[in-house]
Amino acid sequence: MKKTDQYLKIVEWSEEDGCYVGSCPGVIYGGVHGQDESEVYRELCQAVAEAVELYEADGKPLPVQTAHKDYSGRFLLRVDKELHRELAIRALRSGESLNNYCQNVLKKAIRQG
């Protein structure tokens, strides 16, 4: 496995930019843009390889791996008291636990966005 295989590379269409945008969160900031999805991916892979080379040349530790990561399904989210109260009330009204209600709200937001 190459060092660059440790990092999640994302290529997606951007309505705002009118082109494909490639990014690698945590490794490069900004991104690669273009009209051809495959070419954007190739350029993104090259940009990530160059970033890894720069980290190594500067003697800096590589960023934390983002690809092939195992997620537990748990994360802690801190919110203000008013939001917590509103979410708890909405969960009660819907007959769901707060956890299940928040999970459904997040899933809906992901599908829409």
C-alpha positions as protocol buffer text, in pm:
chain_id: "A"
residue {
  index: 1
  type: MET
  ca { x: 0 y: 0 z: 0 }
}
residue {
  index: 2
  type: LYS
  ca { x: 129 y: 345 z: -91 }
}
residue {
  index: 3
  type: LYS
  ca { x: 134 y: 615 z: 176 }
}
residue {
  index: 4
  type: THR
  ca { x: -120 y: 813 z: -26 }
}
residue {
  index: 5
  type: ASP
  ca { x: -366 y: 522 z: 1 }
}
residue {
  index: 6
  type: GLN
  ca { x: -413 y: 620 z: 366 }
}
residue {
  index: 7
  type: TYR
  ca { x: -612 y: 926 z: 265 }
}
residue {
  index: 8
  type: LEU
  ca { x: -969 y: 964 z: 148 }
}
residue {
  index: 9
  type: LYS
  ca { x: -985 y: 1137 z: -190 }
}
residue {
  index: 10
  type: ILE
  ca { x: -1322 y: 1288 z: -284 }
}
residue {
  index: 11
  type: VAL
  ca { x: -1432 y: 1399 z: -631 }
}
residue {
  index: 12
  type: GLU
  ca { x: -1779 y: 1547 z: -661 }
}
residue {
  index: 13
  type: TRP
  ca { x: -1975 y: 1772 z: -893 }
}
residue {
  index: 14
  type: SER
  ca { x: -2011 y: 2131 z: -772 }
}
residue {
  index: 15
  type: GLU
  ca { x: -2315 y: 2318 z: -899 }
}
residue {
  index: 16
  type: GLU
  ca { x: -2164 y: 2637 z: -759 }
}
residue {
  index: 17
  type: ASP
  ca { x: -1839 y: 2596 z: -954 }
}
residue {
  index: 18
  type: GLY
  ca { x: -1993 y: 2424 z: -1255 }
}
residue {
  index: 19
  type: CYS
  ca { x: -1725 y: 2155 z: -1253 }
}
residue {
  index: 20
  type: TYR
  ca { x: -1587 y: 1857 z: -1063 }
}
residue {
  index: 21
  type: VAL
  ca { x: -1396 y: 1938 z: -747 }
}
residue {
  index: 22
  type: GLY
  ca { x: -1146 y: 1701 z: -589 }
}
residue {
  index: 23
  type: SER
  ca { x: -1039 y: 1729 z: -227 }
}
residue {
  index: 24
  type: CYS
  ca { x: -845 y: 1534 z: 33 }
}
residue {
  index: 25
  type: PRO
  ca { x: -955 y: 1655 z: 377 }
}
residue {
  index: 26
  type: GLY
  ca { x: -674 y: 1688 z: 627 }
}
residue {
  index: 27
  type: VAL
  ca { x: -398 y: 1663 z: 365 }
}
residue {
  index: 28
  type: ILE
  ca { x: -448 y: 1941 z: 109 }
}
residue {
  index: 29
  type: TYR
  ca { x: -650 y: 2257 z: 147 }
}
residue {
  index: 30
  type: GLY
  ca { x: -831 y: 2386 z: -155 }
}
residue {
  index: 31
  type: GLY
  ca { x: -872 y: 2134 z: -428 }
}
residue {
  index: 32
  type: VAL
  ca { x: -847 y: 2031 z: -789 }
}
residue {
  index: 33
  type: HIS
  ca { x: -1109 y: 2148 z: -1039 }
}
residue {
  index: 34
  type: GLY
  ca { x: -1202 y: 2036 z: -1389 }
}
residue {
  index: 35
  type: GLN
  ca { x: -1468 y: 1920 z: -1631 }
}
residue {
  index: 36
  type: ASP
  ca { x: -1351 y: 1558 z: -1655 }
}
residue {
  index: 37
  type: GLU
  ca { x: -1413 y: 1352 z: -1339 }
}
residue {
  index: 38
  type: SER
  ca { x: -1138 y: 1099 z: -1412 }
}
residue {
  index: 39
  type: GLU
  ca { x: -883 y: 1370 z: -1485 }
}
residue {
  index: 40
  type: VAL
  ca { x: -972 y: 1554 z: -1165 }
}
residue {
  index: 41
  type: TYR
  ca { x: -916 y: 1230 z: -972 }
}
residue {
  index: 42
  type: ARG
  ca { x: -577 y: 1175 z: -1139 }
}
residue {
  index: 43
  type: GLU
  ca { x: -472 y: 1533 z: -1060 }
}
residue {
  index: 44
  type: LEU
  ca { x: -597 y: 1495 z: -703 }
}
residue {
  index: 45
  type: CYS
  ca { x: -391 y: 1179 z: -654 }
}
residue {
  index: 46
  type: GLN
  ca { x: -85 y: 1366 z: -783 }
}
residue {
  index: 47
  type: ALA
  ca { x: -152 y: 1661 z: -550 }
}
residue {
  index: 48
  type: VAL
  ca { x: -183 y: 1425 z: -252 }
}
residue {
  index: 49
  type: ALA
  ca { x: 142 y: 1250 z: -348 }
}
residue {
  index: 50
  type: GLU
  ca { x: 318 y: 1586 z: -369 }
}
residue {
  index: 51
  type: ALA
  ca { x: 176 y: 1692 z: -31 }
}
residue {
  index: 52
  type: VAL
  ca { x: 301 y: 1368 z: 129 }
}
residue {
  index: 53
  type: GLU
  ca { x: 645 y: 1426 z: -25 }
}
residue {
  index: 54
  type: LEU
  ca { x: 649 y: 1780 z: 120 }
}
residue {
  index: 55
  type: TYR
  ca { x: 556 y: 1655 z: 465 }
}
residue {
  index: 56
  type: GLU
  ca { x: 839 y: 1404 z: 451 }
}
residue {
  index: 57
  type: ALA
  ca { x: 1092 y: 1653 z: 307 }
}
residue {
  index: 58
  type: ASP
  ca { x: 1010 y: 1897 z: 588 }
}
residue {
  index: 59
  type: GLY
  ca { x: 1040 y: 1619 z: 847 }
}
residue {
  index: 60
  type: LYS
  ca { x: 680 y: 1667 z: 956 }
}
residue {
  index: 61
  type: PRO
  ca { x: 459 y: 1377 z: 1063 }
}
residue {
  index: 62
  type: LEU
  ca { x: 199 y: 1273 z: 808 }
}
residue {
  index: 63
  type: PRO
  ca { x: -163 y: 1368 z: 879 }
}
residue {
  index: 64
  type: VAL
  ca { x: -388 y: 1113 z: 1048 }
}
residue {
  index: 65
  type: GLN
  ca { x: -521 y: 845 z: 814 }
}
residue {
  index: 66
  type: THR
  ca { x: -869 y: 918 z: 674 }
}
residue {
  index: 67
  type: ALA
  ca { x: -925 y: 617 z: 445 }
}
residue {
  index: 68
  type: HIS
  ca { x: -1003 y: 265 z: 565 }
}
residue {
  index: 69
  type: LYS
  ca { x: -1097 y: 407 z: 904 }
}
residue {
  index: 70
  type: ASP
  ca { x: -1319 y: 199 z: 1128 }
}
residue {
  index: 71
  type: TYR
  ca { x: -1597 y: 401 z: 1292 }
}
residue {
  index: 72
  type: SER
  ca { x: -1759 y: 297 z: 1620 }
}
residue {
  index: 73
  type: GLY
  ca { x: -2098 y: 451 z: 1547 }
}
residue {
  index: 74
  type: ARG
  ca { x: -2062 y: 676 z: 1851 }
}
residue {
  index: 75
  type: PHE
  ca { x: -1963 y: 1038 z: 1882 }
}
residue {
  index: 76
  type: LEU
  ca { x: -2016 y: 1303 z: 2145 }
}
residue {
  index: 77
  type: LEU
  ca { x: -2193 y: 1619 z: 2036 }
}
residue {
  index: 78
  type: ARG
  ca { x: -2214 y: 1916 z: 2269 }
}
residue {
  index: 79
  type: VAL
  ca { x: -2501 y: 2159 z: 2213 }
}
residue {
  index: 80
  type: ASP
  ca { x: -2634 y: 2452 z: 2411 }
}
residue {
  index: 81
  type: LYS
  ca { x: -2906 y: 2392 z: 2671 }
}
residue {
  index: 82
  type: GLU
  ca { x: -3183 y: 2547 z: 2461 }
}
residue {
  index: 83
  type: LEU
  ca { x: -3113 y: 2324 z: 2162 }
}
residue {
  index: 84
  type: HIS
  ca { x: -3089 y: 2018 z: 2388 }
}
residue {
  index: 85
  type: ARG
  ca { x: -3429 y: 2105 z: 2536 }
}
residue {
  index: 86
  type: GLU
  ca { x: -3589 y: 2161 z: 2194 }
}
residue {
  index: 87
  type: LEU
  ca { x: -3453 y: 1833 z: 2058 }
}
residue {
  index: 88
  type: ALA
  ca { x: -3571 y: 1643 z: 2366 }
}
residue {
  index: 89
  type: ILE
  ca { x: -3921 y: 1790 z: 2331 }
}
residue {
  index: 90
  type: ARG
  ca { x: -3938 y: 1707 z: 1960 }
}
residue {
  index: 91
  type: ALA
  ca { x: -3819 y: 1353 z: 2031 }
}
residue {
  index: 92
  type: LEU
  ca { x: -4090 y: 1310 z: 2295 }
}
residue {
  index: 93
  type: ARG
  ca { x: -4354 y: 1443 z: 2055 }
}
residue {
  index: 94
  type: SER
  ca { x: -4244 y: 1199 z: 1787 }
}
residue {
  index: 95
  type: GLY
  ca { x: -4240 y: 908 z: 2032 }
}
residue {
  index: 96
  type: GLU
  ca { x: -3869 y: 843 z: 1979 }
}
residue {
  index: 97
  type: SER
  ca { x: -3566 y: 842 z: 2202 }
}
residue {
  index: 98
  type: LEU
  ca { x: -3351 y: 1152 z: 2178 }
}
residue {
  index: 99
  type: ASN
  ca { x: -3075 y: 944 z: 2017 }
}
residue {
  index: 100
  type: ASN
  ca { x: -3305 y: 797 z: 1752 }
}
residue {
  index: 101
  type: TYR
  ca { x: -3467 y: 1133 z: 1681 }
}
residue {
  index: 102
  type: CYS
  ca { x: -3127 y: 1304 z: 1632 }
}
residue {
  index: 103
  type: GLN
  ca { x: -3007 y: 1017 z: 1413 }
}
residue {
  index: 104
  type: ASN
  ca { x: -3312 y: 1056 z: 1188 }
}
residue {
  index: 105
  type: VAL
  ca { x: -3267 y: 1434 z: 1169 }
}
residue {
  index: 106
  type: LEU
  ca { x: -2902 y: 1388 z: 1069 }
}
residue {
  index: 107
  type: LYS
  ca { x: -2988 y: 1125 z: 805 }
}
residue {
  index: 108
  type: LYS
  ca { x: -3251 y: 1356 z: 656 }
}
residue {
  index: 109
  type: ALA
  ca { x: -3004 y: 1647 z: 649 }
}
residue {
  index: 110
  type: ILE
  ca { x: -2741 y: 1431 z: 476 }
}
residue {
  index: 111
  type: ARG
  ca { x: -2988 y: 1318 z: 207 }
}
residue {
  index: 112
  type: GLN
  ca { x: -3092 y: 1679 z: 138 }
}
residue {
  index: 113
  type: GLY
  ca { x: -2749 y: 1829 z: 132 }
}
